[in-house]
């Protein structure tokens, strides 16, 4: 099974916590559909992503807009998960507990799941994942539309691939 973590696509100019995606971000969201293939991703062919069986988003509009075209194309529903939300006013301990709860559930899920969240959540999650793969996950940069894919085998996380969805037409 694979777990792919995505930072939401480029947000619009609003500083609202429920800001929408920009025009460029909406193109990124549409282009994500092109990254998904029916066959599993391998190290020799990392340019495609395994088709997800579930799509998790934070409660924020921009994460939902990022996965909406993919959900429509694949006939999946978005699963809004409060534990994927930004830190906000939470203490760091509460924030980490939320992230760990999500990571534990993902590790026990026997499905390929795409997770769309926020910069602070992703940066913190990468410090909490016990990765045995080849990527320096704790030091990854997370521009809008970027992602990292993990395989979970026998309870062990293995980073496989990182990338970024373009906003080209």
C-alpha positions in Angstrom: 0.0 0.0 0.0 1.1 3.6 -0.7 0.5 6.8 1.3 1.0 10.0 -0.6 1.2 13.3 1.3 0.4 16.4 -0.7 0.6 20.1 0.2 -2.5 21.8 -1.2 -2.1 23.6 -4.6 -1.3 27.3 -4.8 -3.8 29.3 -2.7 -5.4 32.6 -3.8 -4.4 36.0 -2.4 -6.9 35.9 0.5 -5.4 35.4 4.0 -8.6 33.8 5.2 -8.3 30.4 6.7 -10.8 29.2 4.2 -9.1 30.8 1.2 -9.7 29.2 -2.2 -7.0 28.2 -4.7 -5.6 30.6 -7.2 -6.1 30.1 -11.0 -2.7 28.5 -11.0 -3.7 26.3 -8.1 -6.8 25.2 -9.9 -4.6 24.2 -12.8 -2.4 22.2 -10.5 -5.4 20.4 -9.1 -6.6 19.5 -12.6 -3.1 18.4 -13.6 -2.9 16.0 -10.6 -5.3 13.7 -12.4 -2.6 13.2 -15.1 -0.2 11.9 -12.4 -2.4 8.9 -11.5 -1.9 5.6 -13.3 -3.6 2.2 -13.0 -0.4 0.4 -12.4 1.7 0.6 -9.2 4.6 3.0 -9.1 8.1 1.5 -9.1 11.5 3.0 -8.5 12.2 2.7 -12.3 9.0 4.4 -13.3 8.4 7.1 -10.5 6.7 9.6 -12.8 3.2 8.2 -12.1 1.3 7.8 -8.9 -0.6 4.7 -7.8 -4.3 5.2 -8.1 -5.7 6.1 -4.7 -8.5 4.2 -3.0 -9.2 7.0 -0.5 -8.7 10.8 -0.5 -8.2 12.5 2.8 -8.3 16.3 3.1 -8.2 18.8 5.9 -11.4 20.9 6.6 -9.9 23.8 4.7 -11.3 24.7 1.3 -8.0 24.8 -0.5 -7.2 21.1 0.3 -10.6 20.0 -0.8 -10.3 22.0 -4.1 -6.8 20.4 -4.6 -8.3 16.9 -4.6 -11.8 17.6 -6.1 -10.8 17.0 -9.8 -9.1 13.8 -8.8 -12.2 12.7 -6.8 -14.4 13.4 -9.8 -12.2 11.6 -12.2 -11.9 8.5 -10.1 -15.4 8.4 -8.6 -14.1 8.8 -5.1 -15.4 11.0 -2.3 -13.3 13.4 -0.2 -12.9 12.4 3.4 -12.6 15.5 5.5 -10.3 14.8 8.5 -10.0 17.3 11.3 -6.6 15.9 12.4 -5.1 17.1 9.1 -5.9 20.7 9.8 -3.3 23.4 10.4 -1.9 23.8 13.9 -3.7 27.1 14.6 -3.9 27.8 18.3 -3.1 24.3 19.3 -0.1 23.6 21.5 2.7 21.7 19.8 1.9 18.6 21.9 -1.7 18.6 20.9 -0.7 19.2 17.2 1.7 16.3 17.3 -0.9 14.0 18.9 -3.3 14.9 16.1 -0.7 14.1 13.5 0.3 10.9 15.2 -3.3 9.7 15.3 -3.6 10.2 11.6 -0.2 8.5 10.9 -1.2 5.5 13.0 -4.5 5.2 11.2 -2.8 5.4 7.9 -0.3 2.7 8.8 -3.2 0.4 9.7 -5.2 1.2 6.6 -4.9 -1.5 3.9 -5.4 1.0 1.1 -3.6 3.5 -1.0 -4.5 6.9 0.5 -3.7 10.4 -0.8 -3.6 12.9 2.0 -3.8 16.7 1.4 -2.8 19.0 4.1 -0.8 22.2 5.0 2.8 23.2 5.2 3.0 23.2 9.0 1.3 19.8 9.2 3.5 18.2 6.6 6.7 19.5 8.0 5.8 18.2 11.5 4.6 14.9 10.1 7.9 14.3 8.4 9.7 14.6 11.7 7.3 12.0 13.3 7.3 9.3 10.5 9.8 6.6 11.3 11.1 6.5 7.7 13.4 3.7 6.5 13.4 5.0 2.9 16.0 6.9 0.9 14.6 10.4 1.0 15.7 13.0 3.5 12.1 13.6 4.5 12.7 15.8 7.5 14.4 18.4 5.3 12.0 18.3 2.3 10.7 21.6 0.9 7.0 21.8 0.4 6.0 24.2 -2.4 2.3 24.2 -3.3 1.3 21.1 -5.1 4.3 19.1 -3.9 4.1 15.5 -2.6 6.0 12.6 -1.2 5.0 8.9 -1.5 5.6 6.2 1.1 5.1 2.5 1.0 4.2 0.8 4.2 5.3 -2.7 4.5 5.0 -4.7 7.7 4.3 -1.5 9.7 7.5 0.2 8.3 7.4 3.4 6.4 9.6 3.7 3.3 9.9 6.9 1.4 9.8 6.2 -2.3 9.4 9.4 -4.4 8.8 13.1 -4.2 7.5 15.5 -6.8 5.5 18.5 -7.6 2.4 18.8 -9.7 2.9 21.6 -12.4 0.5 24.4 -13.1 1.0 24.2 -16.9 -2.0 24.3 -19.1 
